[in-house]
Amino acid sequence: MSEQKQVKVHVEDVNKSYGSNHVLRDISLDVHPNEVVVMIGPSGSGKSTFLRMLNQLEMPDSGTILVDGYDILDKKTDINKVRENIGMVFQNFNLFNNYTVIQNVMLAPVQLGKMGKEEAEKRARELLETVGLADKADMSVGSLSGGQKQRVAIARALAMDPDIMLFDEPTSALDPEMVGDVLDVMKDLARSGMTMIIVTHEMGFAKQVADRVVFFESGKIQESGEPEQIFNAPKNARLQEFLSKVMQA
């Protein structure tokens, strides 16, 4: 078990199909504490499905998934307890538009009994400061831009004090000029030592923040390595082709 403690996420031989579509094929991957793993690849290659399995939003057909040493596929595991340590930021924010910004950030810690209202509000204001939105705390979420909403979503995920953050294409629904602010917040998080698993199409960002880049194609991990190797000396022919297209775009 001591070795497993050194692994935040352990995935082994995971498979997933939707009907005849085999979206994940024998996926195995370990993520270590404080590591930033960035997943790249064409749309439909299985990246988001893989990410969603790490907090049981999707279930595999076969394989093993351990998070913080807990077997999340074991029926005896309290998945809600495990999820408290996993923050997830989605493509489309998933905020409550009828609540203010600060109410969105406070909601989960208060509802789950992790903090009293006063403590949760103090923490929420600190987090909004961190993501550059302290002045928006009492505004309605509906009045924010897409980039601001995504930064609120990051603050909300951090309010539970997770030790792993999952990001599923967090900038793909944003206008181009909004993307930088969100990526800056994520860069700060990476520098702080947060364990992060990120699905993104932002190659420049991947180069900057990743400890490891994983290339998905046709439901398989085709290549994995340090950014320098993946972007400057890719071995896999399909990865070479993918990069030649996206780096020109």
Buried (B, 14 or more C-beta within 10 A) or exposed (E): EEEEEEBBBBBEEBBBBEEEEBBBBEBEBBBEBBBBBBBBBBEBBBBBBBBBBBBBBBEBEEBBBBBBEBBBBEEEBEBEEBBBBBBBBBBBBEBBEEBBBBBBBBBBBBEEEBBEEEEBBEBBBBBBEBBBBBEBBEBBBEEBEBBBBBBBBBBBBBBBEBBBBBBBBBBBBBEEEBBBBBBBBBBBBBEEEBBBBBBBBBBEBBBBBBBBBBBBBBBBBBBBBEBEBBBEEBEBEBBEEBBEEBEEE
